[in-house]
Amino acid sequence: MKRENYLTVLAVLCIFSYFMMVNTSMTADAEDMQNYYKLPQEPIIKSYIYDLRDSFIREKKLIQYTENLTGLDYSYCKFLIEESKDKNIDPFVVLGLLKRESDFNPNAKGAAGECGLGQLMENTAVIIAENLGYSYDHNMLLDPEFNLKLTITQLSYLKKVYGKDMHKTLTAYNRGQQGLEDYINSKDERGISDYSLKVLQFAYEYKEAFDKFYN
């Protein structure tokens, strides 16, 4: 009887020891898994946070730079940068175009009826505004934000049409799409024009100046 009791106690101890060993092993595995997933992510998360912070600081600096360059109100410069980002257009190209078109004068008017910062023609502006769902008023072209919205939208559209070729995009902006086709057939099949070269020259100069300003 004592021998049977001894064997029973021994069996219970063996079973208890087995479960303790399994539980300890599972706990260690769980801790290892936590460490495995946790540790590699920490530098990634920190890097992402720093990237976001640097991007935010750079964008703020770019708005300030644009304000100093153009003399436009801060709110319009902020809109220009955000709209360029949203439409995937290089903001320095936008600045180069505005310099070439109006010298950053929101009240500029051309001899052929061009208006505002981007010197938009009414027949072009009406189509862009309608596509955006805006009611059109020609006097609104003198509103900097409205003009910027239409100008950047038109640039974005032309960039898609011409496969991101900025020479063709800018030449079409200046001459119209049919004007670009005529220019390609008669002058330069690459679509490179004095206009596109000048805008991109301004863009390059502004980017260089901003990099010095930012750093």
Order of alpha helices (4+ residues) and beta strands (2+ residues): alpha-alpha-alpha-alpha-alpha-alpha-alpha-alpha
